Amino acid sequence: MGEFDLIQKYFTHPSDSVLLGVGDDCAILDQAKPSSYLASSTDLLIEGRHFFSDVSPYRLGIKSLAVNLSDLAAMGATPAGCLLGLSLPEIKEDWLKDFSQGFMQMSKQYACPLIGGDTTRSSPNGGIGISVTVMGWVEKPFLTRNQACLGDEIWVSGKLGQAHVALKILQQDPRFPESLLSFCRDALEMPVPKVALGQALRGHAHAVIDISDGLAQDLGHILNASKVGANLYFQRIPFDDRLKVLSTQALHEAIFEGGDVYELCITAPKSEHHYMASLGLSCIGEIVAQDQGLCLDGHPLNAQGFQHF
């Protein structure tokens, strides 16, 4: 099978929302509304760095698009389309069939059609590389990281810690019991992007970020960009009760440092409290003066997040 046969067989799916898609030099998208702006983000997933070599290709296809859709969610954007770059050491049709099934399932579910990309052969020992770029339409007021205000409440969606626990179990870290893997693994391998939630936050929230590299680190990006501090309350942090079997140190690591969460962290004025609660979010703290830094129950929170280098 050649490159263009591969593209035609596994990654060509026409969409009514795209004027010109896969098969030409460029795709052409029709602007959603005259008042719309184009939001774009890209992520690179490398075998052995971002995913295990034996991961289900179907789940990998889902995650490859989900992590990018999560960036659109943090901006309150409506998905418009995506580009896929694949670097493969060899063509394995069973792998491609399952990967494309997962990827296209997410594409259809979130109305984010695949409109182009590229495929190439990597070196025999180079492993698989996956690059996904997403585009979406967004209107003002934009949701950004630099709009948090003194007195804002801090909210998060979903529950934290499970993806990190699954990762550590798969890495055979003895601090994390294998019995937790069965209910934590989906959080790591099949994240659910909060696209609808992001859209519901427009006009209500001040600052938003998706938690891809850990709550402490990603909230820290909001604090740095907005020149403010934050105080969090541990008793308000949402996590599954089954994680209570972990040591205090391991639990804190999973909640505050664990990446691959893809929930949203949000700041919003207190006047929006009832609206934010109606969205099923958890209020975990408040924005304070910059000189107070990032604190947990009034004490400095020393936590690291995922670092690529």
LOROMAR-918701 format. One line per 10 residues: number of its first residue (from 1); for each residue x, y, z of N, C-alpha, C, CB. Coordinates in pm, whole numbers. Glycine has a CB too. Example, Ala and Ser with C-alpha at 12.3 -4.5 7.8 and 13.67 -1.06 7.14 Angstrom:
BEGIN
1> 1319:-569:780:1230:-450:780:1320:-330:780:1131:-447:905 ~ 1285:-225:708:1367:-106:714:1290:3:787:1408:-60:572
***
This chain:
BEGIN
1> 84:-119:0:0:0:0:87:125:0:-95:0:122 ~ 60:218:-91:135:342:-97:73:449:-9:143:390:-240 ~ 142:564:-2:97:674:84:-45:719:48:193:792:74 ~ -69:739:-81:-199:795:-121:-311:691:-109:-192:848:-264 ~ -276:564:-125:-375:458:-101:-414:455:46:-319:320:-145 ~ -313:470:133:-336:472:276:-431:586:314:-204:486:353 ~ -405:705:261:-489:822:291:-631:801:241:-430:948:228 ~ -643:750:119:-776:730:60:-855:626:139:-763:687:-87 ~ -791:519:181:-861:408:245:-902:439:389:-775:285:243 ~ -815:506:464:-838:520:607:-874:662:654:-718:475:680
11> -840:763:576:-853:899:629:-925:996:535:-717:953:659 ~ -1004:946:444:-1082:1033:355:-1230:1018:387:-1054:1000:206 ~ -1286:1122:449:-1427:1121:488:-1485:1259:458:-1445:1084:640 ~ -1558:1276:349:-1614:1406:313:-1704:1461:423:-1693:1394:182 ~ -1711:1594:432:-1796:1660:530:-1868:1777:464:-1714:1709:652 ~ -1994:1794:497:-2073:1903:440:-2024:2040:485:-2219:1887:477 ~ -1950:2045:598:-1906:2174:651:-1774:2221:590:-1892:2166:801 ~ -1715:2139:501:-1585:2173:441:-1604:2192:290:-1479:2061:469 ~ -1562:2308:239:-1576:2335:97:-1481:2249:15:-1550:2483:68 ~ -1358:2230:64:-1259:2147:-4:-1174:2080:103:-1171:2231:-103
21> -1170:1947:103:-1101:1875:210:-984:1793:161:-1196:1786:281 ~ -973:1669:210:-860:1582:177:-854:1559:26:-871:1447:252 ~ -733:1569:-31:-715:1537:-171:-664:1652:-255:-841:1489:-228 ~ -651:1771:-197:-596:1884:-271:-479:1941:-193:-704:1993:-296 ~ -417:2048:-246:-300:2104:-179:-334:2171:-47:-231:2202:-270 ~ -453:2228:-39:-501:2290:83:-649:2259:99:-476:2442:82 ~ -695:2261:223:-838:2254:249:-895:2395:254:-867:2178:381 ~ -1023:2408:228:-1090:2537:233:-1212:2525:323:-1131:2586:90 ~ -1215:2610:426:-1325:2612:521:-1409:2737:500:-1274:2605:666 ~ -1538:2724:517:-1628:2838:509:-1641:2898:648:-1768:2796:452
31> -1624:3029:659:-1632:3095:788:-1770:3076:849:-1598:3245:776 ~ -1775:3040:979:-1902:3011:1043:-1994:3133:1048:-1879:2959:1184 ~ -1939:3246:1093:-2014:3371:1101:-1917:3485:1072:-2083:3388:1242 ~ -1968:3599:1022:-1878:3713:998:-1805:3758:1124:-1956:3829:941 ~ -1865:3733:1242:-1804:3776:1368:-1711:3671:1428:-1911:3811:1468 ~ -1689:3560:1355:-1607:3450:1407:-1459:3472:1380:-1651:3318:1346 ~ -1377:3420:1471:-1232:3421:1456:-1183:3277:1459:-1164:3507:1569 ~ -1071:3252:1391:-1017:3117:1383:-921:3091:1499:-945:3095:1248 ~ -950:2988:1576:-860:2942:1684:-792:2815:1638:-939:2919:1818 ~ -664:2799:1669:-591:2681:1623:-493:2634:1729:-517:2711:1493
41> -470:2502:1734:-375:2445:1828:-319:2317:1769:-441:2417:1966 ~ -199:2279:1811:-138:2156:1761:-69:2081:1874:-38:2187:1649 ~ -68:1949:1864:0:1864:1961:76:1754:1888:-101:1803:2063 ~ 187:1713:1946:271:1608:1890:280:1495:1992:413:1661:1853 ~ 244:1374:1950:251:1255:2035:357:1161:1981:113:1184:2044 ~ 453:1125:2065:566:1042:2024:562:909:2100:699:1116:2048 ~ 574:799:2027:576:667:2088:691:657:2189:589:557:1981 ~ 659:606:2306:759:592:2411:772:714:2499:891:562:2351 ~ 720:827:2452:723:951:2531:583:989:2578:784:1065:2448 ~ 488:981:2486:350:1019:2518:254:901:2520:302:1120:2418
51> 293:789:2466:208:671:2472:295:546:2466:104:670:2357 ~ 246:440:2531:317:313:2534:305:243:2399:263:223:2647 ~ 406:167:2363:408:100:2233:296:-3:2218:541:33:2212 ~ 249:-57:2330:147:-161:2322:5:-108:2346:177:-269:2422 ~ -12:25:2346:-145:82:2366:-237:42:2251:-138:236:2380 ~ -363:25:2279:-461:-5:2175:-461:107:2071:-602:-23:2235 ~ -441:76:1941:-443:181:1839:-578:251:1830:-408:121:1704 ~ -686:181:1860:-819:244:1863:-823:353:1970:-930:138:1889 ~ -775:321:2090:-771:421:2197:-674:534:2164:-732:354:2330 ~ -565:502:2099:-468:604:2061:-529:700:1959:-342:539:2004
61> -609:647:1867:-678:734:1772:-771:830:1841:-755:651:1672 ~ -844:780:1941:-934:866:2019:-855:975:2090:-1014:783:2121 ~ -749:935:2161:-673:1032:2241:-603:1136:2153:-570:959:2327 ~ -556:1094:2035:-482:1186:1948:-563:1310:1914:-440:1115:1821 ~ -692:1291:1890:-777:1406:1860:-832:1469:1987:-891:1364:1767 ~ -860:1388:2088:-921:1440:2211:-833:1545:2278:-947:1326:2308 ~ -701:1523:2282:-614:1617:2352:-612:1752:2282:-471:1560:2363 ~ -632:1752:2151:-637:1879:2077:-772:1946:2091:-607:1855:1930 ~ -879:1868:2089:-1012:1923:2111:-1021:1988:2248:-1119:1813:2096 ~ -945:1936:2345:-944:1995:2478:-890:2137:2475:-861:1909:2572
71> -794:2165:2387:-744:2302:2373:-852:2394:2317:-620:2305:2282 ~ -930:2345:2220:-1041:2425:2169:-1144:2448:2278:-1107:2355:2048 ~ -1167:2346:2362:-1262:2361:2472:-1220:2473:2566:-1275:2229:2550 ~ -1090:2482:2595:-1041:2585:2686:-1060:2726:2629:-894:2562:2716 ~ -1076:2738:2499:-1099:2867:2435:-1246:2893:2407:-1021:2874:2306 ~ -1332:2795:2440:-1474:2811:2411:-1505:2804:2264:-1524:2941:2466 ~ -1421:2736:2188:-1433:2734:2041:-1523:2620:1994:-1295:2721:1977 ~ -1583:2642:1878:-1661:2539:1809:-1571:2473:1705:-1789:2599:1742 ~ -1547:2342:1712:-1456:2277:1617:-1495:2301:1472:-1451:2128:1643 ~ -1392:2322:1389:-1415:2345:1245:-1349:2236:1161:-1361:2482:1203
81> -1235:2185:1203:-1165:2082:1126:-1032:2050:1189:-1146:2126:982 ~ -967:1945:1140:-838:1904:1195:-747:1851:1084:-857:1798:1304 ~ -617:1855:1111:-513:1802:1024:-439:1692:1100:-415:1916:977 ~ -403:1586:1030:-335:1473:1092:-205:1443:1020:-425:1348:1093 ~ -94:1442:1095:34:1399:1043:74:1268:1108:141:1507:1067 ~ 111:1168:1027:149:1037:1078:288:1000:1028:46:930:1036 ~ 375:964:1120:507:912:1085:512:767:1132:623:998:1149 ~ 526:672:1036:517:529:1067:643:456:1018:391:468:1002 ~ 699:367:1100:815:289:1053:777:187:946:881:217:1170 ~ 650:144:945:599:50:846:448:58:844:647:-95:877
91> 388:7:738:243:5:728:190:-126:783:197:26:582 ~ 110:-115:887:38:-229:944:-110:-199:931:80:-257:1094 ~ -176:-270:840:-314:-236:811:-407:-256:930:-363:-318:695 ~ -383:-357:1012:-467:-377:1129:-455:-258:1224:-429:-507:1201 ~ -331:-210:1242:-308:-94:1328:-377:29:1269:-156:-67:1345 ~ -361:53:1139:-422:169:1075:-574:164:1080:-376:179:930 ~ -629:47:1062:-775:33:1066:-829:73:1203:-816:-112:1034 ~ -765:22:1310:-814:52:1444:-787:197:1482:-749:-42:1546 ~ -668:248:1448:-635:387:1480:-732:482:1409:-489:420:1438 ~ -754:461:1281:-843:550:1206:-986:541:1257:-839:517:1057
101> -1029:423:1301:-1163:408:1355:-1181:495:1480:-1192:260:1389 ~ -1083:491:1571:-1090:574:1691:-1084:721:1658:-978:538:1785 ~ -993:758:1567:-976:899:1532:-1103:953:1466:-856:916:1438 ~ -1157:877:1369:-1274:925:1297:-1399:924:1384:-1297:841:1172 ~ -1404:836:1482:-1515:837:1578:-1519:971:1652:-1502:721:1678 ~ -1403:1016:1699:-1396:1146:1767:-1425:1260:1670:-1258:1166:1831 ~ -1376:1247:1548:-1398:1350:1447:-1548:1372:1424:-1329:1311:1316 ~ -1621:1263:1412:-1765:1273:1388:-1840:1318:1513:-1820:1139:1339 ~ -1801:1265:1629:-1872:1297:1752:-1865:1445:1784:-1814:1217:1868 ~ -1751:1509:1753:-1733:1649:1787:-1740:1741:1665:-1601:1668:1857
111> -1791:1687:1554:-1808:1767:1432:-1680:1841:1396:-1923:1867:1448 ~ -1569:1765:1398:-1437:1821:1366:-1378:1739:1252:-1343:1821:1491 ~ -1419:1763:1127:-1379:1678:1015:-1229:1683:988:-1454:1719:891 ~ -1174:1568:948:-1035:1561:904:-1027:1621:765:-982:1414:906 ~ -950:1729:750:-948:1802:623:-814:1792:551:-982:1946:647 ~ -717:1721:608:-587:1707:542:-480:1662:639:-546:1839:478 ~ -357:1662:591:-245:1622:674:-131:1567:591:-288:1519:775 ~ -56:1474:648:59:1418:577:95:1284:640:181:1516:580 ~ 153:1197:561:207:1071:611:350:1055:559:118:950:567 ~ 433:992:641:571:968:599:625:846:672:660:1092:626
121> 732:790:620:796:675:684:905:725:780:857:578:577 ~ 899:674:902:1005:705:999:1114:599:987:949:711:1143 ~ 1225:620:1057:1331:520:1057:1281:394:1125:1458:574:1127 ~ 1339:277:1093:1290:149:1151:1281:151:1303:1380:36:1110 ~ 1371:222:1369:1372:228:1515:1313:359:1568:1513:210:1567 ~ 1255:436:1477:1207:568:1517:1072:568:1585:1199:655:1399 ~ 995:463:1571:864:458:1634:761:541:1559:874:505:1776 ~ 644:552:1619:531:623:1560:527:766:1612:399:551:1590 ~ 504:860:1523:484:1000:1559:349:1047:1507:598:1088:1504 ~ 275:1117:1589:141:1164:1552:131:1313:1581:30:1085:1629
131> 101:1389:1478:83:1533:1495:-59:1570:1452:189:1614:1413 ~ -131:1636:1539:-268:1677:1509:-280:1828:1531:-371:1600:1597 ~ -338:1894:1433:-370:2037:1443:-521:2052:1434:-298:2120:1332 ~ -578:2126:1527:-722:2151:1524:-748:2299:1499:-789:2106:1657 ~ -860:2326:1438:-907:2462:1415:-1051:2473:1460:-891:2502:1266 ~ -1087:2588:1513:-1224:2610:1555:-1262:2756:1543:-1243:2562:1698 ~ -1391:2781:1545:-1443:2918:1537:-1476:2967:1677:-1568:2925:1445 ~ -1439:3089:1706:-1465:3146:1838:-1506:3293:1820:-1341:3133:1930 ~ -1591:3338:1909:-1637:3477:1906:-1595:3547:2035:-1790:3484:1887 ~ -1593:3677:2031:-1562:3755:2151:-1680:3748:2247:-1530:3903:2115
141> -1655:3755:2379:-1526:3772:2446:-1448:3640:2449:-1546:3824:2589 ~ -1319:3647:2420:-1235:3528:2419:-1209:3479:2561:-1102:3558:2347 ~ -1196:3348:2576:-1152:3289:2701:-1000:3272:2693:-1223:3151:2729 ~ -927:3339:2781:-781:3333:2778:-727:3309:2918:-722:3463:2719 ~ -597:3297:2928:-534:3270:3057:-507:3395:3140:-404:3196:3036 ~ -514:3511:3078:-466:3632:3144:-576:3723:3197:-381:3709:3049 ~ -695:3666:3223:-807:3750:3265:-855:3721:3407:-921:3731:3170 ~ -782:3638:3483:-822:3611:3621:-814:3739:3704:-734:3501:3682 ~ -912:3758:3792:-921:3880:3872:-923:3848:4022:-1046:3961:3833 ~ -874:3942:4102:-880:3926:4248:-1024:3898:4290:-825:4052:4320
151> -1040:3798:4377:-1173:3764:4425:-1244:3659:4343:-1256:3884:4430 ~ -1191:3627:4224:-1250:3520:4143:-1250:3388:4221:-1174:3503:4009 ~ -1351:3308:4198:-1350:3171:4246:-1282:3083:4142:-1493:3121:4276 ~ -1218:2975:4189:-1149:2881:4101:-1231:2753:4095:-1002:2852:4150 ~ -1258:2707:3974:-1342:2590:3952:-1268:2487:3867:-1474:2631:3886 ~ -1304:2361:3882:-1255:2257:3793:-1371:2166:3754:-1140:2174:3860 ~ -1357:2107:3636:-1455:2007:3592:-1405:1868:3627:-1482:2019:3439 ~ -1497:1773:3638:-1460:1633:3654:-1386:1602:3783:-1378:1590:3541 ~ -1316:1488:3781:-1236:1443:3894:-1090:1433:3853:-1287:1308:3948 ~ -1002:1455:3948:-859:1462:3919:-785:1339:3970:-799:1587:3980
161> -669:1314:3910:-576:1215:3963:-573:1080:3895:-605:1195:4101 ~ -684:1039:3829:-691:902:3780:-593:873:3667:-831:873:3734 ~ -574:967:3575:-483:943:3464:-340:922:3515:-487:1061:3364 ~ -301:1002:3613:-166:988:3669:-149:854:3738:-137:1103:3768 ~ -251:811:3811:-244:682:3879:-226:569:3777:-371:658:3964 ~ -304:573:3668:-291:471:3564:-151:470:3504:-395:493:3454 ~ -98:589:3475:37:599:3420:140:537:3513:72:745:3392 ~ 132:569:3640:230:519:3736:220:367:3753:213:588:3871 ~ 98:315:3748:82:169:3757:145:102:3636:-67:129:3768 ~ 121:157:3516:178:99:3394:330:113:3393:118:167:3271
171> 382:212:3465:526:228:3478:582:146:3594:562:375:3496 ~ 493:69:3658:528:-22:3768:584:52:3891:630:-123:3721 ~ 525:166:3922:560:239:4042:491:171:4161:518:390:4031 ~ 566:117:4257:506:40:4366:417:122:4459:614:-25:4446 ~ 422:253:4452:339:336:4540:193:335:4497:391:480:4541 ~ 167:286:4375:33:290:4319:-15:147:4295:29:374:4188 ~ -109:95:4375:-150:-46:4366:-219:-77:4232:-245:-81:4481 ~ -185:-193:4178:-237:-234:4047:-388:-249:4048:-173:-365:4005 ~ -447:-268:4163:-593:-284:4172:-667:-159:4126:-633:-317:4313 ~ -600:-44:4122:-663:80:4080:-667:96:3928:-592:198:4141
181> -592:13:3855:-577:33:3711:-709:20:3637:-477:-65:3656 ~ -794:-74:3677:-914:-103:3600:-1006:18:3587:-990:-218:3664 ~ -1015:102:3689:-1104:218:3678:-1030:348:3644:-1180:236:3808 ~ -898:345:3645:-820:465:3612:-774:468:3466:-700:474:3704 ~ -766:354:3401:-700:347:3271:-772:428:3163:-691:203:3227 ~ -905:428:3163:-978:505:3062:-944:653:3069:-1128:485:3079 ~ -923:704:3191:-890:846:3206:-759:880:3135:-880:882:3354 ~ -664:785:3135:-535:807:3068:-546:790:2918:-431:712:3123 ~ -616:686:2874:-612:648:2733:-730:700:2651:-608:501:2721 ~ -839:739:2716:-957:784:2643:-1016:909:2709:-1062:673:2636
191> -940:1020:2713:-992:1142:2776:-1112:1197:2698:-881:1249:2785 ~ -1199:1267:2771:-1320:1325:2711:-1304:1477:2709:-1448:1283:2791 ~ -1284:1537:2593:-1268:1683:2586:-1397:1755:2621:-1221:1726:2447 ~ -1386:1862:2697:-1504:1934:2747:-1542:2048:2653:-1477:1988:2888 ~ -1571:2013:2528:-1600:2114:2425:-1728:2190:2457:-1611:2047:2288 ~ -1836:2120:2490:-1963:2187:2519:-1950:2275:2643:-2076:2082:2539 ~ -1876:2228:2744:-1856:2308:2864:-1783:2437:2830:-1777:2228:2969 ~ -1678:2427:2749:-1603:2547:2712:-1693:2651:2647:-1490:2511:2618 ~ -1782:2607:2560:-1874:2699:2494:-1970:2761:2595:-1952:2626:2384 ~ -2011:2683:2695:-2104:2733:2797:-2038:2835:2889:-2159:2617:2880
201> -1906:2839:2894:-1834:2932:2982:-1819:3071:2923:-1698:2876:3013 ~ -1836:3082:2792:-1817:3213:2727:-1917:3313:2784:-1834:3202:2572 ~ -1865:3431:2822:-1949:3535:2879:-1972:3521:3028:-2081:3537:2809 ~ -1921:3412:3088:-1938:3389:3231:-1805:3377:3304:-2020:3263:3254 ~ -1708:3308:3244:-1578:3287:3307:-1481:3399:3269:-1519:3150:3266 ~ -1379:3415:3351:-1272:3510:3320:-1155:3441:3251:-1224:3580:3449 ~ -1096:3342:3317:-979:3271:3263:-1005:3121:3262:-850:3304:3346 ~ -955:3054:3158:-976:2910:3144:-849:2846:3088:-1098:2879:3051 ~ -820:2724:3135:-709:2646:3080:-744:2499:3093:-573:2679:3153 ~ -698:2417:3001:-720:2273:3019:-602:2215:3097:-737:2201:2882
211> -632:2112:3177:-531:2055:3266:-461:1941:3193:-595:2005:3401 ~ -361:1974:3115:-286:1872:3041:-156:1835:3110:-258:1920:2901 ~ -101:1928:3189:29:1905:3253:23:1908:3405:128:2008:3205 ~ -95:1899:3462:-109:1900:3608:-179:2025:3657:27:1887:3673 ~ -265:2011:3758:-342:2125:3809:-253:2238:3856:-432:2080:3923 ~ -149:2206:3936:-64:2312:3991:7:2388:3880:39:2252:4089 ~ 62:2317:3783:137:2383:3677:45:2463:3585:214:2280:3596 ~ -70:2405:3548:-157:2475:3454:-228:2592:3520:-258:2379:3396 ~ -273:2576:3645:-326:2692:3716:-217:2797:3731:-380:2650:3854 ~ -93:2753:3750:18:2847:3757:33:2931:3632:146:2773:3782
221> -1:2874:3515:4:2953:3391:-97:3068:3396:-23:2864:3268 ~ -216:3039:3450:-316:3145:3467:-266:3252:3563:-450:3085:3518 ~ -208:3208:3675:-160:3303:3775:-50:3392:3719:-109:3228:3899 ~ 43:3333:3646:153:3411:3588:102:3509:3484:258:3318:3526 ~ 12:3462:3397:-39:3548:3290:-126:3660:3346:-119:3466:3189 ~ -198:3633:3455:-290:3732:3512:-228:3813:3625:-414:3662:3563 ~ -106:3775:3666:-35:3844:3773:-116:3844:3904:-4:3988:3731 ~ -158:3722:3942:-233:3703:4066:-182:3578:4136:-386:3692:4038 ~ -235:3550:4254:-205:3428:4327:-333:3348:4348:-139:3461:4462 ~ -322:3236:4419:-440:3152:4441:-425:3074:4571:-461:3055:4322
231> -538:3052:4636:-543:2964:4752:-644:2854:4724:-579:3043:4883 ~ -599:2729:4732:-685:2613:4708:-717:2545:4841:-617:2513:4611 ~ -826:2470:4843:-868:2398:4963:-877:2250:4930:-1005:2452:5017 ~ -797:2171:5001:-788:2029:4966:-923:1959:4978:-686:1959:5054 ~ -1000:1993:5078:-1128:1925:5099:-1227:1950:4985:-1190:1971:5230 ~ -1200:2048:4903:-1290:2078:4791:-1244:2013:4660:-1301:2229:4772 ~ -1125:1957:4659:-1072:1900:4535:-1150:1774:4499:-919:1868:4549 ~ -1205:1764:4378:-1281:1644:4341:-1190:1530:4294:-1382:1678:4231 ~ -1201:1416:4363:-1129:1296:4319:-1209:1175:4366:-983:1292:4376 ~ -1188:1063:4300:-1261:941:4331:-1219:887:4468:-1239:835:4222
241> -1318:849:4549:-1289:799:4684:-1195:679:4683:-1418:761:4755 ~ -1194:604:4573:-1108:485:4567:-960:521:4570:-1138:406:4442 ~ -927:646:4543:-787:689:4549:-739:713:4692:-768:815:4468 ~ -831:705:4788:-792:729:4926:-702:619:4982:-915:741:5012 ~ -688:507:4910:-596:401:4954:-451:444:4934:-623:271:4878 ~ -429:549:4856:-292:597:4832:-238:669:4954:-288:690:4710 ~ -108:674:4965:-45:755:5069:-75:903:5041:109:730:5075 ~ -64:985:5144:-90:1128:5127:-1:1186:5018:-69:1203:5259 ~ 127:1146:5018:221:1199:4918:181:1157:4778:363:1151:4948 ~ 146:1031:4760:109:982:4627:-22:1044:4580:97:830:4629
251> -117:1064:4671:-244:1125:4636:-225:1269:4593:-343:1118:4753 ~ -146:1344:4668:-118:1484:4631:-46:1490:4496:-32:1553:4741 ~ 46:1400:4474:116:1396:4346:18:1375:4231:224:1286:4345 ~ -72:1278:4248:-168:1248:4142:-260:1365:4114:-251:1125:4180 ~ -305:1433:4219:-403:1541:4204:-339:1669:4152:-472:1569:4336 ~ -226:1707:4207:-169:1838:4176:-63:1835:4066:-110:1897:4299 ~ 4:1721:4048:111:1712:3950:74:1629:3828:234:1655:4013 ~ -28:1545:3841:-63:1453:3735:-118:1522:3611:-162:1354:3784 ~ -61:1489:3496:-108:1544:3369:-206:1452:3300:10:1572:3278 ~ -231:1479:3172:-323:1399:3091:-464:1397:3148:-271:1257:3079
261> -505:1504:3214:-636:1508:3277:-742:1556:3178:-634:1600:3401 ~ -712:1667:3109:-800:1726:3007:-936:1766:3062:-819:1629:2894 ~ -936:1801:3190:-1049:1875:3247:-1016:2023:3234:-1076:1834:3398 ~ -1112:2109:3266:-1090:2252:3258:-1074:2312:3397:-1206:2320:3184 ~ -981:2405:3409:-963:2486:3529:-1007:2628:3493:-814:2482:3582 ~ -1091:2686:3577:-1162:2809:3540:-1158:2907:3656:-1308:2778:3500 ~ -1148:3035:3626:-1175:3138:3727:-1295:3218:3680:-1050:3230:3750 ~ -1380:3255:3776:-1502:3329:3744:-1540:3415:3862:-1618:3233:3706 ~ -1606:3528:3839:-1648:3614:3950:-1750:3543:4040:-1707:3745:3897 ~ -1756:3586:4166:-1848:3522:4260:-1993:3537:4217:-1829:3581:4399
271> -2023:3639:4140:-2160:3658:4092:-2206:3546:4000:-2171:3790:4019 ~ -2110:3467:3948:-2142:3355:3860:-2144:3221:3933:-2042:3349:3746 ~ -2142:3226:4067:-2129:3102:4144:-2240:3002:4111:-2132:3133:4294 ~ -2364:3046:4112:-2474:2952:4089:-2472:2897:3947:-2608:3020:4118 ~ -2435:2981:3852:-2426:2933:3713:-2317:2828:3700:-2399:3051:3616 ~ -2201:2854:3757:-2090:2759:3747:-2126:2627:3815:-1962:2819:3809 ~ -2192:2635:3930:-2233:2514:4000:-2335:2436:3918:-2291:2549:4138 ~ -2420:2507:3844:-2521:2439:3762:-2458:2360:3648:-2620:2542:3705 ~ -2333:2390:3614:-2261:2318:3509:-2193:2192:3563:-2157:2408:3444 ~ -2209:2167:3693:-2149:2048:3753:-2003:2066:3791:-2161:1933:3660
281> -1958:2190:3803:-1818:2218:3836:-1797:2219:3988:-1775:2352:3776 ~ -1671:2206:4029:-1635:2210:4171:-1555:2335:4199:-1555:2084:4211 ~ -1598:2411:4300:-1526:2532:4341:-1416:2491:4438:-1623:2637:4407 ~ -1290:2513:4401:-1179:2460:4480:-1091:2568:4544:-1093:2373:4393 ~ -1124:2696:4523:-1041:2799:4583:-1076:2936:4530:-896:2771:4557 ~ -986:3032:4556:-1010:3168:4508:-879:3234:4466:-1080:3252:4617 ~ -895:3337:4384:-781:3416:4337:-748:3521:4443:-811:3483:4199 ~ -619:3530:4476:-572:3624:4578:-459:3709:4518:-522:3550:4707 ~ -399:3791:4600:-292:3880:4553:-172:3799:4505:-250:3976:4665 ~ -100:3855:4408:12:3784:4346:120:3747:4445:71:3869:4237
291> 144:3833:4545:255:3804:4638:227:3685:4729:283:3926:4723 ~ 103:3633:4729:72:3514:4809:106:3385:4734:-75:3514:4847 ~ 131:3394:4603:169:3277:4526:56:3176:4516:290:3213:4586 ~ 93:3050:4498:-3:2940:4491:2:2864:4623:27:2845:4370 ~ -113:2860:4694:-117:2797:4826:-224:2690:4832:-143:2902:4934 ~ -205:2594:4921:-304:2492:4952:-336:2504:5101:-253:2347:4915 ~ -460:2538:5131:-503:2558:5270:-412:2658:5342:-505:2425:5346 ~ -373:2763:5270:-295:2870:5330:-145:2848:5334:-342:2893:5465 ~ -98:2733:5285:45:2702:5285:96:2690:5141:74:2571:5364 ~ 218:2733:5115:271:2724:4977:260:2583:4921:417:2770:4973
301> 209:2574:4799:195:2444:4732:315:2423:4642:63:2436:4651 ~ 402:2334:4682:521:2302:4603:492:2176:4523:646:2283:4694 ~ 453:2193:4400:418:2079:4314:470:2105:4174:264:2053:4312 ~ 517:2000:4110:567:2010:3975:463:1948:3879:704:1939:3961 ~ 470:1986:3754:386:1925:3652:472:1855:3549:297:2030:3585 ~ 410:1810:3440:485:1740:3336:575:1838:3262:389:1670:3238 ~ 700:1799:3239:796:1878:3164:850:1796:3049:910:1926:3255 ~ 854:1855:2929:904:1783:2812:1057:1778:2811:853:1849:2683 ~ 1121:1874:2876:1268:1880:2876:1317:1902:3018:1321:1993:2781
***
